[in-house]
């Protein structure tokens, strides 16, 4: 199973996934209950569970839900 980890480069779409894709690096990862913006910080998470309950902070100054990024 592959993992999303801090320092990985991902393809990110801003505006809730509606903007053109851009590359960004993962700064931090939080696994959150019920789609909340705040949760437990982790260093990596299985890509299989990266969804709306995973919040990622990016080195470009933005944060996003897991649904806004791809490998």
Beta strands, then each sheet from edge to edge (+ up, - down):
strand 1: 3-5
strand 2: 9-12
strand 3: 22-31
strand 4: 40-42
strand 5: 44-46
strand 6: 54-58
strand 7: 63-65
strand 8: 69-70
sheet 1: 1+ 5-
sheet 2: 4+ 3- 2+ 8-
sheet 3: 4+ 3- 6+ 7-
end
